[in-house]
Amino acid sequence: MARARSRWRLGAAALVVLVAGLAAWRAGLDAAGDALYAAMAVILVLVCAPRARGWVAGAAALGWCVLVELAQVTGWPAAAVDAVPVLHLVLGTTFAAGDLVSYAVGATLVVGLDAVTSARAGRQADADEHERPTRDAIRDARDPRPS
């Protein structure tokens, strides 16, 4: 099992990705917006399960993105958006195969970034563990009498 990630940091990352995704959407950068949508999905999975392996979170998020995209073929997301317009940010309305590539890119980037940061955190934790004094060393340091 992976080390637990900080939910606060993940929440901050989710907020940054949300703002970037909305900016991309407003600017008409569809591929970037779709990649950021998938990135946000990965981060939200990690918020819910901070000890999950990155690739598992990425697979779950990518599965969600593909499911939402394929659902657009049925027309029910469009009907939901007609009823509640803000849902277009989550459900979309029209199927586009290119979106699937953008989702894969966004999820892969977050999983890769998570792998790099997790490896760095693991190395740091290992280094910290080696630097910690043992109980015997602490006791000997406190006790001025020779052993």
N, C-alpha and C positions, 0 to 999 in steps of 0.2 A: 504494500500500500504506500502511496506517496505521502510526503509530509503535508501537514495541513497548511493551507495558504491562508493569508490574512483576509478575512471577509471585508474588512475596511478598505484594504488596497484593491481588492477585486471590485468593490462597489465604486470606488473612485475611478477605476479603469472603465467600468461600465458607463459611468457618467460621461467620461471623456469620449468614449466610442459613440455614445448616443448623440452627443453634440456634433461630433464629426459626421456621423451618419445623416443627421438632419441637415447639416450644411451641404453635404454632398447631394442630398435629395433636392434641396432648394436650388442648387447650382445646375441641376440636371445631369449630374454625373452618376448615371444609373449603375454602371459596373462597380464603381467605388462604394456607392450606397449599399449594393447587394453584398459586397465583401464585408463591409462594416456591420451589416445585419447579421451575417454569419458569425463574425467576430464577437458581437454582442451576445449571440446565442451561446457560444462557447463560454464566455465569461459568466453568464447567468447560470449555466450548468455548474460551473465551479463555485459560484456563490452558494448554490444549494448543496453541493457536495465537495467541500474544499479539500478533501483527502482523495478524491478521484484521480486516477491517472489522467494525464493530459490528453492522451490519444482517445481514451474512453469518452471524455467530455467532448472532444472534437467530433467523434463519431456520432454521439447523441445529438449534438447541435446540428451537424450536417444532415442527419436523418430528419430532424425537425424541418430544416430549410427545404429539403427535397420534398417532404410531405406537403408542406404549404404550397410549394411551386406546382406540384402535380395536382393538388386540389383545385388550383385555378382552372384546370381543364374542365372541371365539373360545373363551374359557374356559381357554386354556393358562396365562395368568398366575395364575388361581385355583389351578390344579393345581400350579404352581411354588410358590405361597405355602403350599399344604398341605404340600409337602415341606420348604420352608425358610421358616418364618413371617416372618422379618425382611424377606423380599423384598416384603412388602406395602407397605413404605415406598417402594420403587422402581417396582414393577409395578402396584400396585393390584389390585383384584379385580373390580370392577363398572363397567361403562360408564355414564357420565353426561355427556350433551351439554354441560351447564353447565360442566363441568371444562375444556372446550376454550376457553371464554371466559376463564376464570381463567388458563389457560396463556398466552393471547394478551396479557392484561393484564400478567402478570409479566414476560414476555419483552420486551414493549414498554417497560416502565418501565426495565429494565436497559439496553436499547439506547439509550433517551433519556438516561439518566444517563451512559452511556459517551460519547455524542456531546457532551454538555456538558463532561465532564471532559477529553475528547480535544481539544476546541476550546480550552479554557482552557490545557491543556498546550502546544498548538501555539502559542498566542499568547505564552506565557511563553518558549518556546524561541526564537521569533522575536525577542523583546525581548532575550533573553540574547545572541543572535547579534549584534545591533546594538551591544551594549555591550562586546563583546570588542574589545580593541585589536588592530590589525593587526600583522604581523611588523615592518613598517617603524617603526611607532610604538614598539614594544618596543625595537627596535634603537636608535632615536633617543633613547629615554629612558635607555638604558644608556651611550650614547656622549656624553660631555660636550662633545666637539668640535663647533663649529658646522658646519652642513652647507654 
